[in-house]
Amino acid sequence: MKILEFPLLCRRIDENTILGQIIGLDKQLVSDDIRGLTGDFSEYIEKQLQRGAYYEPEILQPSIKTLKLTIRPHYQEKQRIYPVKESIEFPVYAVHGSNEQGFFECFLPLLDKSFYFYSEKDLDKLIEHFAKDVLHNMDPGKIYSLLQSSAPWLESVTVKVPRVEQPKTKADDFSHLQMLNSVAERLPYARKNTRLVLDAAWERGEFVDKLISFLLTGKNNVLLVGNSGVGKSTIIHEAIRKIHQQEKSQEDFERHSFWRTTPARITAKAKYLGEWQENCEELVSDLVHANGIVWIENFVMLALTGGEGPEDSVAAFLTSFIRQKQLQMISEVTPEQLDVMRKLLPGFVDHFQILPVQEMNTATMLKIFDYYTAHAEKHQKVSFSHQALETVYMLLDRFVRYERFPGKAIRFLNQCVNKALQTQQSIIDPQVVIKNFSRQTGLPDILLQDDLLLDNKVLRKHFSDRIKGQDHILDKIISVIKVFKAGLNDPNKPIASMIFAGPTGVGKTATAQTLADYFFGIGQTYQPLIRLDMSEFQHPGQIYRLIGAEGKLVQFVREKPFCVVLLDEIEKAHPLIFDALLTVLDEGILIDSTGRVTDFRNSIIIMTSNLGASQRGSVGFRNYQTNDFEAGIKAFFRPEFFNRIDLILPFYALDQNTIREITLYELSHIGTRDGIKNRGLKLSYTDELVYYIAEKGFDKKYGARPLQREIERLIVAPLARLILQRPELYNQEVLIGYEKDSVVFV
């Protein structure tokens, strides 16, 4: 048997009458003594529970305090204010305590106001602020009548809740509404494990109240408009929860039900022409019977789902139901999605009340950090140091620009707490934060920490060991890293945009891979290099496959915003694609047909090209001049595209020494494969073998491209046969040489 204790605020009306009110509920009862009052409330709540309502105390371990304010009531007529002669002392009674979500809440019952707070040292100031705000808009007559009220005190109402689920009343039973139940889920969810789940709209009470007013008072359709991460969904969840709490306490009030769905779910079952329209009609009918308000996710798709165009889409079909007040809808969009929706179906948006949601300022965001850390410390026993929170804010503000506060902060803090719980850490310091951020983005510590200095020699050696025969480009590659490290790269553009120009097989792709591994390769399970063959996009109709809503480039970058994008053989793409890429190079973003913004500001754009290398001669071995490449690129691309490229790096033909260095470098990587490491084998190679592989693996036309294939054919395949034939081959050194026109193993 579960027992709940509800805080009861009591005050005397006269000598024989006591008025009581449960904190957080609108219901009031009177009785001649406390025992009768608590008994009446207990009986009332138990009856509501039996009818299917779900009650829970708004705050736990409540206490009451009195704060006396000096105010001067006034009358207001239009723009003029007429204060009374004398100021008065007004007692404000505040009931406060922690709530089920782990943070603190305060109620001012006589003023019908509540608010959240973090620290009790700020409580008096907050009470004064909110009380004066309410009293400022209150008529003097109402103020003087409240002064006549006696001082309240706190009691508790004990309610026994059976563990057996009570049968639902007919009013709350929507199981017979088959279409509604098949395409939507009901909200709010049953609140289980709320201590581990954060859905509180901290510092968003103003928007929650406005949304409730729009939904209930005006019976409006509402569209929340704000950038990704500002908390639109959380505001909707909190408004639904509050409406649910308010209405369940009113016995004779017609309750609203709330449902959530998507355009795709609405039309999913339709197989035949006209069937989805019938589904929509049945859905609207079910919502009318349930007095339902539906939350539509992916709002823009309403105009792109159903028919062949927006004019015969689901949105167009539902317009008449919205106009006739048969359908009440709520959704959230970004400003870009709103613009797209206005273009697709202008009249549809006009049926919605727009509620703009702005990003939080720094001071408010720091309060959110305090709320979150207090919750984590209380319920998960994980605490953040002050320096750790400063590091979180700095990293997210600088690097994660594709989302807004507070959403990106809450998500990252959740990751830190979950990792701390897995590793049984109780304190999260700046190093832990940086480690988690590095794991999420792939950025190395040296690029994230200002106190770590770049060593030019170490940096140059890192790239020279991996990029063979192109020493002239190393300084420019290193310069990109230094600018990023110093925080001097343009925050509204990609980190860098470059063209690697040169013949086939001279290391352009290998350089891009090396740069990707250095920038974004720390602790990543995915490959930070996104490679697209632009010869697949030679037709204007193929542009959608690249940068449309389901395009390859858009999908890759949305999944991996910290990456290197390699557009191979860029000159083979259709010119329309160059125009589309102008926005990416200039603004660092790409907006698709549904209004979704794909952010490239944490990526490096690299394009490879053979322009200037198409003259006669061997592709991988002809000597080229820098001017050959730049002149060819400048002649091919329009000036507005060419001028947006940060760097043009020429790649020259490989000499014989470089060929052997690359061969030895590739051979050394065979020893890192699992089959070799697990057997403890150490591989070494004779000079004759290296010369032979270098000769066989390099082609005058394709440069170094065939090398890997020849290594697999001449070394890896025979080595695999040797290991399988000799299962006892463990912890030995294997010398691989070349004798009498064949590869030998010793």
Secondary structure, DSSP 4 states (H G I P E B T S, - for coil): -EEEEEEEEEEEEETTEEEEEETT---EEEESSHHHHHHHHHHHHHHHHHTT-----SSEEEEEEEEEEEE--EEEETTEEEE-SS-EEEEEEEEEEE-TTSSEEEEEGGGTEEEEES-GGGHHHHHHHHHHHHHHTS-HHHHHHHHTSPPPEEEEEEEEE-SSPPPPPGGG--TT-HHHHHH-EEESPP--STTT-----TT-HHHHHHHHIIIIIS--EEEEE--TTSSHHHHHHHHHHHHHHHHHT-TTS---EEEEE-HHHHHTT--STTHHHHHHHHHHHHHHHTTEEEEESSGGGGGTSSSSSGGGSHHHHHHHHHHTTS--EEEEE-HHHHHHHHHH-HHHHTTEEEEE-PPPPHHHHHHHHHHHHHHHHHHT--EE-HHHHHHHHHHHHHH--SS-TTHHHHHHHHHHHHHHHHTT-SEE-HHHHHHHHHHHH---HHHH-TTSPP-HHHHHHHHHTTS-S-GGGHHHHHHHHHHHHTT-S-TTS-SEEEEEE--TTSSHHHHHHHHHHHHH-TT-SS-SEEEEEGGG--SGGGHHHHHSTT-HHHHHHHH-SSEEEEEETGGGS-HHHHHHHHHHHHHSEEE-TT--EEE-TTEEEEEEE-TT--SSS-TTTS---HHHHHHHHHHHS-HHHHTT-SEEEE-PPP-HHHHHHHHHHHHHGGGGSHHHHHHT-EEEE-HHHHHHHHHHH-BTTTBTTTHHHHHIIIIIHHHHHHHHH-TT--S-EEEEEEETTEEEE-
